[in-house]
Amino acid sequence: MDCSALLTRQLAELTALISRLRSNRRGDDAVRLFGDLANRAVLHVLSRERVLLPAWRHVRWKDLPLDAMTGHVRFKQALADLLVRPPTADGHAQALSAFAEHVEQQRHLDQHRLVPVMRDAMDIELRRQLCNDVELLFETGSPPTREPVIGDASPRDLIAEAEIVLSSLAGTRPDGQPPRA
């Protein structure tokens, strides 16, 4: 499967769950939909951090698109805001709308920045491995059981390394803000 189709499919599933949750904000269905949305969104985040970042590390951060990665940080922030506002909480509708905007922004960044750069930075074997691992994680909730071929760093180490790389690009910090004086 093409990586762009895989990433777009994940985000399309999130968009569909958001739409269903907006239509049904009360009762057990809303609680179940909110749980499904939260689980799928967390799996999407994990697929990026446990599969995509190690793949990029493997190619020594070649051409890493800063805007796509800062979009991911904003996606995570919107998700965190949503997770503390279930359907019965005040501010849920606003948090859901903000999250929906970040899902769409991430889809756009993936389609127009991340995937094209990924095609240039990674060979076809690595991209296939990456897509297989992302699909497995997103579909089953479990990382691959075989030995990792992309890298052996822990997710925490990868994120720390990515933050260092991102902060050195274009003079910005990982949160997209200008460097501290």
C-alpha positions in Angstrom: 0.0 0.0 0.0 1.2 3.5 -0.8 2.2 5.4 2.4 0.1 8.4 1.4 -3.0 6.2 1.2 -2.3 4.5 4.5 -1.7 7.8 6.4 -4.7 9.4 4.7 -6.9 6.4 5.6 -6.0 6.8 9.2 -6.9 10.4 9.2 -10.1 9.8 7.2 -11.1 7.3 9.9 -10.6 9.9 12.6 -12.6 12.4 10.5 -15.5 9.9 10.2 -15.5 9.2 14.0 -15.5 13.0 14.7 -18.5 13.4 12.4 -20.3 10.6 14.1 -19.5 12.0 17.5 -20.8 15.4 16.5 -24.1 13.8 15.4 -24.5 11.9 18.6 -23.2 13.8 21.7 -25.3 12.1 24.3 -25.6 8.7 26.0 -23.7 5.5 25.7 -23.2 5.9 21.9 -21.3 9.2 22.5 -19.2 7.6 25.2 -18.4 4.6 22.9 -17.6 6.9 19.9 -15.4 9.1 22.0 -13.5 6.0 23.2 -13.1 4.8 19.7 -11.9 8.2 18.5 -9.4 8.5 21.4 -8.1 5.0 20.8 -7.6 5.5 17.0 -6.0 8.9 17.5 -3.6 7.5 20.1 -2.7 4.7 17.7 -2.1 7.3 15.0 0.3 9.2 17.3 2.1 6.0 18.2 2.5 4.9 14.6 4.3 8.2 13.9 6.5 8.1 17.0 7.3 4.3 17.1 7.6 3.7 13.4 7.9 6.9 11.4 10.5 8.6 13.7 12.8 5.5 13.8 12.6 5.3 10.0 13.6 8.9 9.7 16.4 8.3 12.2 17.6 5.4 10.1 18.1 7.9 7.2 19.9 10.3 9.5 16.9 12.8 9.5 17.5 13.4 5.8 15.1 16.2 4.6 12.8 15.8 7.6 9.9 18.2 6.9 9.8 20.5 9.9 6.3 21.7 9.2 4.9 18.2 9.1 6.5 17.4 12.4 5.4 20.6 14.1 1.9 19.8 12.7 2.1 16.5 14.6 3.0 18.3 17.8 -0.1 20.5 17.4 -2.2 17.4 16.6 -1.0 15.8 19.9 -1.8 19.0 21.8 -5.3 19.1 20.4 -5.8 15.4 21.2 -4.7 16.0 24.8 -7.2 18.9 25.1 -9.9 16.7 23.7 -9.1 13.7 25.9 -9.8 15.8 29.1 -13.1 16.9 27.7 -15.4 13.9 27.1 -18.8 14.4 25.6 -20.3 15.2 29.0 -17.8 17.9 29.9 -18.0 21.6 29.3 -15.9 22.7 26.3 -16.2 19.3 24.5 -17.7 20.7 21.3 -14.9 23.3 21.0 -12.2 20.8 21.8 -13.7 18.4 19.2 -13.8 21.2 16.6 -10.2 22.1 17.3 -9.1 18.5 17.0 -11.0 18.1 13.7 -9.1 21.1 12.4 -5.7 19.5 13.4 -6.7 16.2 11.8 -7.4 18.0 8.5 -4.1 20.0 8.8 -2.2 16.8 9.4 -3.8 15.2 6.4 -2.8 18.1 4.2 0.8 18.2 5.6 1.1 14.4 5.1 -0.2 14.5 1.5 1.7 17.6 0.4 4.9 17.5 2.5 5.6 14.4 4.5 5.0 11.7 1.9 6.7 13.4 -1.0 9.8 14.0 1.1 9.6 10.4 2.5 9.7 9.1 -1.1 12.9 11.0 -1.8 14.6 10.3 1.6 13.9 6.6 2.0 14.4 3.7 -0.4 11.4 1.6 -1.4 12.3 -1.3 1.0 12.4 1.0 4.0 9.1 2.7 2.9 7.5 -0.7 2.6 8.7 -1.7 6.0 7.5 1.6 7.4 4.1 1.2 5.9 3.7 -2.4 7.0 4.6 -1.5 10.5 2.3 1.6 10.6 -0.5 -0.5 9.3 0.1 -3.3 11.8 0.2 -0.8 14.7 -2.8 1.1 13.6 -4.9 -2.0 12.9 -4.0 -4.2 15.8 -2.7 -1.7 18.4 0.5 -3.8 18.7 3.9 -3.0 17.4 5.5 -5.6 15.1 6.7 -8.7 16.9 9.8 -9.3 14.8 13.1 -7.7 15.5 13.1 -4.1 14.5 15.2 -3.4 11.4 14.6 0.3 11.3 16.3 1.2 14.6 16.8 0.1 18.2 16.3 3.4 20.1 13.5 3.7 22.6 10.6 5.9 21.7 11.7 8.4 24.4 15.2 8.5 22.9 13.8 9.0 19.4 11.6 11.9 20.5 14.4 13.5 22.3 16.6 13.2 19.3 13.9 14.5 17.0 13.4 17.5 19.3 17.1 18.3 19.0 17.0 18.0 15.2 13.8 20.0 14.9 15.0 22.8 17.1 18.1 23.2 15.0 16.1 23.5 11.7 15.1 26.9 10.6 15.9 28.4 14.0 12.8 27.1 15.7 11.9 25.1 18.7 9.9 21.8 18.4 6.8 23.7 19.4 7.2 25.9 16.3 8.1 29.0 18.4 11.2 31.1 17.8 14.3 30.2 19.7 14.6 31.4 23.3 16.9 34.4 23.7 
